[in-house]
C-alpha cells in the first residue's frame, strides 16, 4: 500500500461541519493493494465528511463498475457497483479498529487515511457469485453453457421412488445378514 497520500484527510485544519470529498477509483488503486481480481475498474466515490468537535462521521457512497470474469462462463463483463459505508471516528488514548463501524484514533492524530475503507467497500459491493447478465436472461451463447446444459440432470424424467441404486441394496444386505 504505497502512494496513497491522496486519500489522507487532514481533519485538524477543517472547520466543523460537512465537507465533500470525491475520488475516482481505477485499476491502479487496486494494484497498490496487490489485488488483481479486477481487469478494469471505474468507480466514483463520494465521501461526506462531517466534522464535529468531539468526533468525525464519514459516509461513503460508491457508484460505477468493475470488469470481472463470470463464474459460470469465464466471460468478462462489467459488474455494476453500488455501495455505501458509514464510519464513526472517535478519539481516545490509543488506536482501535476492532469495531467495523467505529474507529478510535489517538488524541494526537491530525489526519485519517480513507483508502482502506474505500477498498473494502468496493470489494464487498461485488457479489460473491458473479454471473454475466446475459447468462441470467438466457441470451448468451457459449460452449461452456452448452456443455453445462448437456451435463445437467434432466428434471423432465419421472423418478421411480421405489427403485434404488443396486449398490445401496448390497450394503443394506450387510445389515440384515447377521
PyMOL commands that set and color helices and strands:
alter all, ss='L'
color gray80, all
select helices_A, chain A and resi 5-7+11-13+27-32+115-125+133-137+143-151+166-176
alter helices_A, ss='H'
color red, helices_A
select strands_A, chain A and resi 8-9+17-26+40-51+55-69+76-92+102-106+112-113
alter strands_A, ss='S'
color yellow, strands_A
deselect
rebuild
show_as cartoon
